[in-house]
Amino acid sequence: MVVRGQHRTIERRLLPPRRSDIERRVGERRLELISLEEERRDQAERRQATDRRQPAGRRQGGVARGAKLVVLVVSDHDDEARRVRDLLEGVAPDRFGVAAAAPQASLARLARGGVDVVLLAMSLSARRGFATFTELRARAPDVPFLFLSDSQDERHGLAAVRAGAQDFLVKGDLDGERLARALRHAIERNRLHAALLDLALVDELTGLYNLRGFLTLATRDQQVARRGDETLLVAFADLDDLKRVNDTAGHAAGDRALRDTALVLRQTFRDADLVARIGGDEYAVLVRHAGPESAGVLADRLRRQVREFNRRAARPYQLSISLGFAAHKASTLDSVAGLLERADRALYRDKRRKQDET
């Protein structure tokens, strides 16, 4: 159980990575769904499971061996893409493909997918360059970005890297070899960064976010929701009678019950919602754009999902999940951690109600 009164302290201790608000989807897009079939089929079905939350802008399944790496050049000038294409064809004609998009069309192009790296050939001295960069990273958080600029001002390069760019390239210093190497290195560094992020923010047993991941990314969501005057809803869920499952069926069955709970929650909530296992038998979900009926609708949906799971799964236990909700306008919310505390108290009211009914 998350100790009441400690959420706010935990949240202050976190040092969130320099990532855009929508980048919280990255880790969840790597999560593995656990099958509802018998235990003997779990391993095979995990291998066959599709990546449920593949990020926009990234091709499904990664880059096939021998396939070209697609470089999206974002610029107001057509000759920038031609120059990049000429440089790369001179040193690695079979390794890279180049696509071009104007800044205003780049979001739509990136959303179509199939892009491995973005090269922003825009001025860093203009506000528009950073604005475009921020929007694109929000749309495709797991795609690496590099800036290509006329400026040799080191301050611009440092500002780009601090904002999340993989590298800052100066046109006058660039040749085909340097460009190809910078692109390859940016892709590999980005993959390593994503793997390390998962280790820090993801729960190993269920594949959901852990408490650190939830508070880090939910705080970013709060900032975005505040600008849009949205209502945030936090659900606090608890797997009932985990100790009994461990005592009667063994700890392996208890672990499986925790994974089953993660699966049912993922099926209950939307892909856009942030789902986490925050410790032991406890889970939390952050829902944006919540309405007055959201809590009731979600509670009903969870009950249906649990009934359907128990009917189909043939486990040595019956899954039971208690649920508490708390909602608040993001514009007047002190912290997501405080909202989580309120949902925790609502959860205990739900558990007491269940006990009174038995």
N, C-alpha and C positions, 0 to 999 in steps of 0.2 A: 504494500500500500504506500502510495506517495504521501509523505507526512504533510499534514495540513500546515500551512504557514511557511513551508520551506520552498514552495515553487518560486517565489520572487527572488530568493537568494540564489537558487540554481540558475535562474534566467540571467542574473547579473554576471554570473561566473562564465557564461558562455562567451566564446569569441567566434562569432559567425564568420564564415569565409566571405571573401569579397565576391558575392554572387548575386545575381538579380533575383527579384522576388519570385518569379515563376520557376526558377531553377530548383525549387524544392521537388519538382517532378522527377528530376534525374534519378535519384536513388530509388524511388518507387517504381520507375519504369524498368528497373532491373530485378524486381521482386519475382519470386517463383511461386506460382500457384500450386497448392497442394491438392491432389486428386481426391475425389469423394469415393473412389473405388476401394477395394480391399487392400490391405497392407502390402500384399505381394506385388501389386501393380504400381505402387508409389514411385519406385525408382525409375521404371520405364516411362511413366507418365510425366515425371519431372523433366526427363530429357526431351520429351516431345512438347512440353508446355511452351507456348509462345510468350514472348516478352510483352507483358500486358500493357505497359505504358511506354511504348517506344517514343522517344522524344521527336517532336517536329523538327524537320530539317536533316534528320539522320536516317540513312537508308536502313531498311529492316535487315537484321542479321549481320550487320557489319559489311565490310568490303570483301567481296569474293576474291580469292587468289587470282591474280592476273588482271583484275578489273582496274580501270583507271580511277585515280583519286580525283574527285570533282572539286575544282576551285571556283567559287563564286566571287567574281570581281564586282564590287559595288562602287559605282562612280557615276558622275554626271557626264563623263566624257567617254565616248566609244573607243577612242584610241588607247585608253588604259588597258582594257581587256585584250585588245590586239597585241599590245606590247608584252603583256604577261604571257599570252599564248605563244608569241614568237620566242621569248626567252626560254620557256619550258620545252617547247618543241626542239629547240637547239641542243638541249642536254638530256631530255628524258621524254621523247615523243610518245612512248607507249605507257608512260606512268601517270600522266596528268591529262585531264580534260578541263577546259576552261569555259565557264558560263558567265554571262554578263547581265547586270541588272542596274537600272537607275535607282537611286535611294528610295524614291516613292513607290517603286515596284518591287523592291527587294524583299519586303515582308511576305508578299504573296509568293514570290519565287522560292523563298526559303521554306515556306509552309508546305510546298509540294514535295519536299524531301529530296533525297539523292545528292546532298551536298556534304562533303567531307571537311572543308575548311573554307572560311570566308576571308577575303582580302579586301579591306576597306581602303580604297584609293581616294581618300578625302582629307581635307585640311583639318588638322587638330586645333588650329587657332580659332576656327569658327565653331560656334555652339552647335551647329547642325551636325557636324561630324560626330560628336559625342552623343547627341540625341539619337542619331541613327544607330550607332553602336549599341546603346542601351536597349532600344526597341528590338533589335535583331537578337541580342543575347537573351532577352526575355522570351522570344519566340522559339529559339533553338539553343537552350542552355548548355547542351553537351557538345556543340560544334565549336571548334577553336577559331579564334579571330586574330588576324594580324592587321596592323595599320601599315599602309604604304603612303609615304608623304614626301613632299619636296623639302620639308623643313629638316634641318640638322640640329635643331634646338633640343638638347638633351632633356630639358624639362618636359617637352611634349612627349618624348619617348617614355619617361618615367611615369607621367600622368596616364598614358595609355596602358602600361603594364599594371599600375595600381588599380585601374578601372576594370581589369580582367583580361586585357588582350595578352596573347601569348608572346607577341614580339612587335617591334617597331622597326620598320625598314625604310631606309632613305633611298629614293629613286636613283640619285646620282651615284650611289655606292653599289648598286645592284647589278649582278650579272646572273645568267641562267643557273649556274652552279649554286650560288648563294641563295637564290630564291627557292630552288628545289629543296635544298637542305633545310632552309627555314620552314618551309611548309611541312616537310616530313617530321621534323623535330616538334613542331607545334602540335601535330596530330598525336604523336606518341606521348608528349607531356600531358596533353589533355586527357588521354586515356588513363595515364597513371594517376592524375589528379582525381578523376572520377572514382577509380578503385580505392584510393585512400579515403575519399569522402565517404564511400560506403562503409568502410571499416569503422569510421568514427561515428557515423550517424545511424547505422542500420542494425537492427536486432538480428543476431545470427540464426536463432532458432526459427523465427517466423518469416524473416525477410522484410518485415515492416520497419518503419523508423523506430528508433529507441527514444527515450525521454529527451536526450540531448538533441536529437534530430527534430523531434516534435517541437520543442520550445524554440529552437533556432529558426526553423522554417515557418512556424506559425507566427512568430513575431514579425517576420518579413511580410506574411500575408496580412497581418493587422495593419501594417503601414500602407499597403496598397488599398485595402478595404476602407481605410480612413479617408483616402482621397475620393473614393467613389461613394461615400456615405452608406456603406453596406452594413448589414447586420451579420455578426458572426455568431455561429452556434457551435458549442463544444459539447460532444457526447463523451461521457465517461462510462466505459463498459467493464464488466467484471465477470470472469468465468466462475460460475457457481460450483462449489463442492470439488475443487481441484484436489484437495487433500484426500477426499474419499476415493477419487479416481486413482490417485497414487497408491493409496493403501490397499485397494481391492484389486486393481489391474496392473499395478507396477508403474514405475516412473517413466518407462518408455511410452506407455499409454497416456500418462499425464502430459508428456511432451507433445504427443500427437493431438491431445485435446486442445492444447494451446495453439497448435498450428491450425486445427479445425476452426477454432474461434476466429483466428486471423482471416481465414478464408471466408467464413460467414459474414464477417464485418466488411470485407472487401466486396462481397456480392450485394450487401445491403446499401452501401454508400456509393456515391458516384466516383468515377475515375478522377474527377477534379478534386475530390476531398482528400485531406491529409489524414492517413490512418497510421497509428503507431501502437506498439506494445511498450508501455512506459514502465513496466516492472512487474515481475511475478505473474499474477493472473489478471493484470489490469491493462486496459487499452484506452486510448483516447483518439477522438476524431475531430478535426476542425472542418466545419462546413461554412463556406462563404455564400453570400447572396441568400441567406436564410429568410424565410417568411414566417408569418404567425402560425401556420399549420405544419411547419417543417418537422418539429419534434414529434408530433403525433403521427405524422405520416411515416417517419423513419422508425419509430417504435413499432408500429404495425408491420412494417416491412421486415424488421428484424425478427419479429415473432414468426412470420410466415417462413422466412429463410431457415430459422432454427427447426421448425416443424418439418420442413421438407428435408433438411439435412438428416435429422434423426430417422425419418422414414426410409431414406435411401442408403445411408452410410453403413448400417449394420455394425456399429461399434459396440464394444462391451460396456458402454456408458451412454447415457442420454445427455446430450449437450444442453446446458442451461446458461443463459447470459442475462445478467441484470444490467440496467441501463439508466443513466441519469443525464439530464440536459441542462444547459445554461446558455442563454442568449443575451447579447448586448450590442448596442450600436458601436461600431468600431471607432467612431469619432469621439466618443466619451469613455472609451475603455482604457483603464490604466495599463493592463497587461493581459495577455492570453493566460498567463499562469494564474491570475486571479479568477478568470473565468473557469479555468480547470478546477479550481478549488470549489466553486459553486456547483459545478457538475458532479463533483465527488460527493458533496452533501446530498444532492438529488439522488444519486445512485444508492446511497444508504437508505433513503426513504423508500426506494423501490424494493430493496432487499427486505426491509422490515415488512412491507406490504405482502411480499411473497411468503414470509414466515407466518404472518397472521392468517393467511389463507390456507396454510397447511395444517 
